[in-house]
Amino acid sequence: MANVSAQNGTNGLPGAGMKSEGLWSQLMTMRRIYTRSPVFRTLLLISAGSFLVVVATALGQIVLNRWNQPFYDAIERRNLDAFFYQLKIFAVIAGGMLLLNILQQWLNQRFRLKLREGLTHDLICEWMRPRRAFRLANAGAIGVNPDQRMQEDAGHLADLTTDLAFGLLQSSILLVSFVGVLWSLSEGFMFQISGRTIDIPGYMVWAAIIYAGSASLLSWRVGRPLIELNGERYSREAALRFTMMRVNEHIDSISLAGGETGERQKLENDLGSVLTALRNIFRAQINLAWVVDGYGWVTVVAPILVAAPVYFSGHISFGGLMMAVGAFNQVHTSLRWFVANIGAITDWRATLHRITSFRSALIATDALNDAEGHIEFVLNDSNRLTLDRLDVASPTGRTRFDEPHIEIAAGERVVITGEPRTGKTLLFRALAGLWPLGSGRVGLPKGEAITFLPRTPYMPPGRLRDVLSYPQTDTFTDTQLIEALARVGLQRMAPLLDNEARWDRELSDDDERLLAFARAILHKPHWLVLDEVLETMDPTTLRRVLSILETELKGSTVVSLGRVLPDNALFSREIRLVREAKPQSRQPARPDRSLEGAQA
């Protein structure tokens, strides 16, 4: 049962196609999300704390690097006293570095948690704006598996962003810290080539830059295809999970029909798509491994080879050589951050694209598509529902009334009828503002909410009392809830008010509809629109519901889409629907499959 306020009539449209956003646009989207988030201040404080810790860690690394020279010089001189003294100094340095590392890990985890909280909260809020989720579900591929985008992708993006951001920060600070050390170690060195003296100030710094730069460039060229491949993998994983969930939801019907073989084939096809995507990723990763691992092995001896000329020329001692090797490794490690993280970066780009495209699609559902006509919603001055030249468009035709102007006054009981496949459910969705395509005007009664009751009412999981009160919670007393259950013939469920269950699986179809009318008794809506609800009931249940409409809901205006009842006792007026089945040039921006079950 859905409530639509007269003040909130809306007519959005799923986007016909989402434009792929560039990286800068995606980053600006994320900035807008977090600057408006309640966690923004906390993120700033954690970032500031992490910056200070990383700076302190870099200073500790500099002290540790300087420790290398006296330690290895003591080994070279075989000075046992100096050797043990330097070990004591190392213990102090290592203890301080351990505390900083633990503090950094704690800050990282807090940052990761707040990132996910802010992003997921934003996506849920955007998704749950009135009618957005419905429109997104009918917007094509972008609306498939929103649960994965908000839960798995949001968490994965928070993890990757935290690791990459703090890793880049630490590498940048270490680079700035050790470039000076490496420059001073190789500042005055001169090469002798063919009797000529060549002076290259800070040549070890330039060697590290050239070495790491070539590795980064080659890694990006080889690893870039992983961005698209990871995106494809996540899409296919989502399709497989959706198929598994669908099979599990309908396992009774599948088993009764003996459809296990066909469903198994579909699952195997989806699994095959996932495995194909994974094989493509593995091939790309193997190609990348040739580059990354190849440079990794060269790195074992590269710093010694670079520092060897200074050592063999007698400019530095063995301890100075090890100090230079340590400084070169720090600079090189900082410069090759991109190489070491190319796989994570491509994964981050793919996940960022999935999140931002999903959020853009959510917002785009509120935008009007200029290429399509739309039903207009207005607010009447009186307590009446008016339908002026209403024409509902679909891919297979158009649905309209057999008269151009219809006015339904408060308190009336009206039935809207039509031949099978006329589009009664499509009209039901259009009146609720869910299906905007078409033309004409819907005038909503001023200051009164309209309650829409579909053929299959929504039964949220949880306590039975919350199911009865939905969409409100803890609004009614136990006495009111029990009386409503008794009135619809479900008094046996009175002891279960505080039981939690999946009620859509526990109840029969008739019991679900009766529970929906128990809700209506509690909420007492001024306007009640039914989508072929009465036609599906057995005679006993129908008589009970008609009695409720004539007593407890006597003051409600009732508009029923369906057939005329046998004795037509409830409805005093009949309105006819007609359908133009001739294909039109205008097509809604959604695949045909989205109309399954929408026309009745």
Buried (B, 14 or more C-beta within 10 A) or exposed (E): BBBBEBEBBBBBBBBBEBEEBEEEEBEEBBEEBBEEBEBBEBBEBBBEBBBEBBBBBBBBBBBBBBBBBBBBBBBEEEBEEBBEBBEEBBEEBEEBBEEBEEBBEBBBEBBBBBBBBBBBBBBEEBBEBBBBBBBBBBBBEBBBBBEBBBBBBBBBBBBBBBBBBBBBBBBBBBBEBBBEBBBBBBBEBBEEEEEEEEEBEBBBBBBBBEBBBEBBEBBBEBBBBBBBBBBBBBBBBBBBBBBBEBBEEEEEEBEEEEBEEEBEEBBEEBBEBBEEBBEBBEEBBEEBBEBBEEBBEEBEEBBBEBBBBBBEEEBBBBBBBBBBBBBBBBBBBBBBBBBBBBBBBBBBBBBBBBBBBBBBBBBBBBEEBEEBBBBBBEEBEEBBBBBBBBBBBBBBBBBBBEEEEBEBEBEBBBBBBBEEEBBBBBBBBBBBBBBBBBBBBBBBBEEBBBBBBBBBBBBEEBBBBBBBBBEEEEBBEEEBBBBBBBBBBBEEBBEBBEEEBEBBEBBEEBBBBBBBBBBBBBBEBBBBBBBBBBBBBEEEBBEBBBEBBEEBBEEBBBBBBBBEBEEEEBBEEEBEBBBEEEEEEEBBBBEEEBBEEBBB
